[in-house]
Amino acid sequence: MISDRQRLYRGVSCAAWAYFFLYFDLSFNGISVLPNFVCYLLLWQAISFLEGEERDLALLRPLCLLLGVWVGADWLFTIFGEALDGRLPVVDLLISAAAIYFHFQLFTDFAHLAARYQSEGMELDRRLLRLRTVQTVLLTASSLLGGWLPSGIQLFFPGNALAEEAVSVLLVALALAGLVVSLRLMFGLFALRKCFLPSEDKA
């Protein structure tokens, strides 16, 4: 039987590596070899390890399953030269909203863990909460602007190349900012993992 600290270490490890699969993409012939559904498999495992310590995590299981099935189905569609994403805009919007809420709440729970186990003066919990909030704002803005702004430009400024270029620059800037914040969150999870190592291994 593993100890509580080992269980917590394994749970946070699963979560940290899950976000590696979510934030990095490596494709071969258009097929991702780091598919996003692996992220949700690892997060499911992380919830299994951590829900005894942070009971709210169990409430995220249905969303974890939904998101995992969705991105897994999209990956399979891609293998056969199709795309699931973009077929039903309303469904895409609902999935985006579910993903934003899921990751917001997940990092809230990780911050709670950090507050209980971090070393004095570390303030990892506050860092995770700040980054979580910034990520949520960026993801929300990207989802709304990416879905509605380009069509709005076409409607109100048809053929205006300058407006279209401005929209493209804005969306790229949001994507880059989101990537930086997301990577800092992932590294924050690896830092949290160290809180559950034996004292002699924390160097």
N, C-alpha and C positions, 0 to 999 in steps of 0.2 A: 504494500500500500504506500502511495506517495504521500509526503507530508503536505501540509497546507501551503507552505511557501513554494514547494516544488509545483504544486497544482497552479498556483497563481503565476509562477514563472512561465509554465507551459502555456497557460491561457493568454498572457500578454504577448508571448512569443508568437503564437498563432495569429493574433491580431496584427502584430507588427509586420509579419511576412504576408498577411492577407493584403495589406495596403500596398505592398510591393507589387503584387499582381494587379492591383487596381490602378496604380499610378504609372506603371511602366508597360510599354507595349513593344513587342518584338514580333514582326510578321514575316511569314515565308509564303510567297505566292498569294499574298492577300489574306492569309489565314494567320490569326494570332497564335503564337506558341506560348504566350503567357495569358491565357484567356481569363476574363474577368470572373467567370463563374467559380474559379478556384479561390478567388478572394472570399466569396460567400461560403464556400465549403469550410475554409479556415476560420471564418468568423463564427460559423455554427459551432465548430469545435471549441473556439475561444469562449463562447457563451456557456458551453457545457462545463468548462473548467472553472469559470468565474461566477456563475450565477449563484453559487452558494455564499459568496462573499458580497455580491452586489445583486440583490434579488430582482431589481427592475430589469436586468438584462434578459430575464426569461420572457418578458413581454415583447421583446424584439424578435423572438424566434419566427413568428408568422411573416414579418416583413423580410427577414433574412431569407426565408424559403422563397417568398414571392420574387425577390430581386434576383436570387440565384437562378431560379427557373427561367426568368425573363432573359437574363444575359446569356444563360446557357442555350436557350432556344435561338437567340440571335446569332450566337457563334455557330450553331448547327446550320442555320439558314445561310450564313456566309460561306460555309464549306460547299454548299450546293449552288453558289453563285447568286443567292438571293439576299434580301435584307429584311429583317423584321422591324428594325427601328425605322420610323418614318412612314410606315404603312397606315397607322391610325394616330393622327396627331393628338387627339384627346387622350388616348391611352398613353402615348409618350409623355404627355404633360403630367398625368397621374403617377406614372412610374418615376418621373423626375422628382415630383413632390415627395413620394414615398422614400426615395433614396436620400433626399436632403434631410428629411426628418430622421430617418434611420441612423445616418452617420452623426447627425447633431446629438441625438440621445446617446449613442454609443460613446462618443468622446466625453459627454457629460459624465457618464458612469466611470470612464477611465480617470477623469479628473478627481472623482470621489475616491477612487482607489489610491491615486497619488497623494491626496490630502492625508490619508490614513497612514501611508507607508513611507513617504519620502523622508529624506534626511532633513534636519532642521535647517531652515534658510534656503532650501532648494527651490521652493515656489514652482515646482513643475505643474501642480494643479492649476495655478493661475495662468501659466503659459498655455496649457492645453485648452482652457476655457476661452482665452482670448483668440487663439488660433482657430478654434472651433467656430466661434462667432463670425470671424472674418471669412472663413471658408463658406459658411452658410450664406452670407451676404453675396459673396462672389458667385457661388453656384446658382443662387436664385436669380441674380442679375443676368448671368449667362444664359440660363434657361429661358427667361422671359424675352430678353433682347434677341437671342438667337432664333427664337420661334416667331416673334412678331415684328421685330424692327425691320428686317430685310423686306418683308412683304409690305410693311407700311411705307418704306421708302419708295418701293415700286409704285404704290398707289398714289402717293402725294407728290413724288418727285420722279416721274417716269423718265428714264433715260439720263438721269443726273449722275454722271460718273463720279463727280466729287463727293456727293452724298454717299454713294455706295462704297467708295473707298474709305470714307470716314467711319462707316459702320464696320467694315472689315478690320480696320486698325483698332477700333474699340474692342471688338470681340477677341482679337488676338491679344490685346493688352490684358483683358480679363482672364483669358486662358493662361497666360504666362504668370500673372499674379496668383491665380488659383493653383498652378503647379508648385510655385515656391511655398505657398502656405501648406499645401498638401504634403510636400516633402518634409517640412518642419514638423508637421503632426506625426508623420511616420517615425521620424527620428526621435520625437518625444516619447513614442511608445517603446522604442528600444531603450531610451533612458529610464522609463518606468520599469522595464524588465529588470534592470540592475538593482532595483529596490528589493527584489526578492531573492537575490543571490546571498549566500553565506558571506559574512563580513569580510573574510579573507580573500573573496573572489571579486570584490567590488572595485578594485583598483582600475 
